[in-house]
Amino acid sequence: MNASKPPVLRLRMADVAALRLGESGLETLRPLVGSGPAPLGHMRGDDYAFLAVNASRSYPGALREVVRSFVFLQNEATLIDCDIAENEPPVAVEWAIEGAESKQLSVIQPRHAKAVRRAADLVVSAARPERDKVFLNVIHTRAAPETGEIDSSDLAGLRIRDRVILFGTETRMATAVSFDVEGPPDLKFLITALAPGGWEIWRAGYLEIPDITVEREAGGMYFESKPGSFFLRHR
């Protein structure tokens, strides 16, 4: 890799358009990153798939650590991509998708995002070198679905219709997270980058789900609830 150029986190629109639910999240989303990156977690539901991988070896000498996470919503024909790139000393990083039209990409700026980014020719670039870079993008192959913001200091994500999709903003698994979300009265939550073991879910200050398990292979959890203020902690 040319050291004079920023490392680029890439996707190909052709790979996104070809996505179909497989037997697992790993099988469904592996074509986006190839066979090299080690899986950190994967899940598969009736109409969604999730995969997170450690892609650090794909950027030798350029980035210390890269975690790439994807959620595919089949019914929405939509892929949500969250990438975290870290380095010491900090370096500029770019994100790019090849072969897409501008109307097929939505750049999401998490309210707490540490990286300042701009959209230009389907490339999202960090405006200045920082310790942590979080890139959150939504790619859709038909009309863009209705979305809503998530307010969180721990997570990055968004609401797509009645689905809430949230990713970690650190390369390590979380043991406690909080967020606020508004939307329809019945929501479906997919929270990723969570440490394995038992968890409890609090909403509006009340214990709503006293025991939910995050399997080591999954690296995340799925549950259904109402809009509100949430606190999740590892038990």
N, C-alpha and C positions, 0 to 999 in steps of 0.2 A: 504493500500500500504506500502511495506517495505521501511522505510525512508533511509535505507542504500543503496538502489539501485536507479539509476536515473529513473525518470518517462519516460515512453515510449509512443510516439505517434504511434499508430498502424493502419495498414490496412490489409485486407485479400485479397489475389489474387483471391480467389473464388468469392468474392463480386464484384471485379472489372470486372472479366470475365463475370459476369451475367448482367452487366449494359445494359439497353435498354432505349431509350427515352420514357418517360412517358408524361403525360399531362402538367407537369411543371418541372422546375429544382428541386423543392423540392421533388416531387414524384420520379423523376429519380434517385437522388443521396442520398436520405435519408437512403437507406440500408447500406451505408458506415459507418454511425455514429450512427444509431439507432434513437429511438424516443426522447431521452432525451435532447440533445443539442438544444438550441433555435436558430431558423433561423435568420440570419442577412440580407440575401438577396438571391434572386434566380431569374433566367431567363431561358427561353427556346426558342431556335430558330429552324430553319428547321433541322439542323443536329448537334446542340450542346445543352448542358445544363450546368448551373452554380448554385452552392449552396455554401453559406458561413454560418457557424454556430459558436455560442459561446459554446465551449466545456469545459469551465472552471470547471463546476460541476463534470466532469468526473475525475478530478485530485485533490480532496479535500486534503488540507494539503501539497500538493506537488508543485503545480503551482498556481500562483495568477490569471493568465488569459491565456486562450488558444483560438485562433481563427483558425478554419480549413476551408479551401476553396478548392473547386473542380471544374474543368471544364472537361466535358466529350465530346469528339469529336467522334461522332458515325462513320462517314465515315473513320476515321483514326484508329478506335478501340483503342483509346488512352485516358487515364485519366491524367490530370495534377493536382497535389496536392501541395498546398502551406499551410504550417502550421506556425503559429507564437505562440511562448511560452514565457511568461514573468513571472518573479518572483523577489521578493525583500526579502532577499538578493538573488543574482543570484545563480542558481544551474545548474548542467549539465543536459542535456536532450538528449534522443535518439529517433530516428525515425526508424520504422521497418515495413516491409511488409512480411506477412507470406504466404508461399506456392508458391513463385515466383521463377523463374530462373533468373540468373544474366543478361541474354540477354534481359529480359523483363523490366528492370529498367534503367533509365537514371537519374543520379544525376546532377542537374544544380546548378552551383555556380554563383549566381548573382554577378555582378562586384563590387557592393558596400557592399556585404553581411557582416553582423556583426559577424556571427558565422562561425568559421572555422570547416569544416566537413571532414570526410573521409568515403569512402565506404568500408564495410567489411561484408561479409556474409549477404548482403541485409539489413544491419543495418547502418544507418547514425548517427554518434554521434558528438555532440559538443565537440571540443577538449579542450575547457576551459570554465569555467562559465562566462557568460556575461549577461548584462541586457536584451538584446533582442536576440531571436533565430528565424531565418527564415530558414525553410526547404522547398526546391523546388525540386520536383521529378516528373518524367514522367514515367508512367507505360503503356506498350503497349502489346496487346495480339496477335499481328502479327508483321511483319517486322517493325522495327523502322522507322518512317518517317524522312524526311530531316528537319533539324532544323537550326535556326540562333539565334545569341545573341541579347539581348536588352541592351542598355546602358542607365541607369537611376539611379539617386540618391534617387528617391521617390518610385520606384516600382520594383517588381521582376517578371520576366517572360521570355518568349521566343517566337520566331516565329516558327511555324510548317507549312511548305510549305507556303501557302498564308494567314495563320491566325496568328494574333498577340494576345497573351494571356498575360495579365498583372494583377498582384495582388498587394494590398497594403502591406507594410512592417511594419505597425503599427496597433495596435488593434482598433484605432479610424478611422472614415471615413475621407478621404482626401478632401480638398477644392481647391487644386491646385497641379498639377503633371506635370512632363516633362520627355521626353525620346527620344532617337534616335533609328531608326530602318532602316535596309537595307533589300532588298529582291526583289521579283517580282514587276512589275509595278502596279499591282492592289492587294491591301491587305484588309483583313477583320479584324477589331479590336474589341476585347472584353476587356474592362477595368473595373475592379471591385474595391470594397472598396471606392466608391465615395459617397459624401454627397448628399442627395436628393435635387432636385431643378433644376434650369436652369444652363446650362453650355455653354461655348464657346470653340471652338477648333481652335488653331493656328498651322499652319505648315509652316516652313521656314520663320517665321516672318510675315506671312500674315493670316488674319482671314479667315479661310476656312469654318467653320460651326458656324454661329453666335448664334444659339440657338438650343440646344439639351437638353432634359429633362431626368434626372435620377429619376425614380419613387422610392418612399421610399421602396416599397416591393422588388424592383429589386436590389438596391445597386450597380448598375453598368450601363454601356452603351455599345451599339454596333453601329459601323459605318464603312463605307468603305472609303478608301483613298489611297494615294500613299506613298511610303517610304519617310523618311525624318526626320526632327527634329520637335518634337511636344511639344506644351505647352497647357494644358487644365486648365481652371479655372472656379470656381463657380461664377455665376453671381448674 
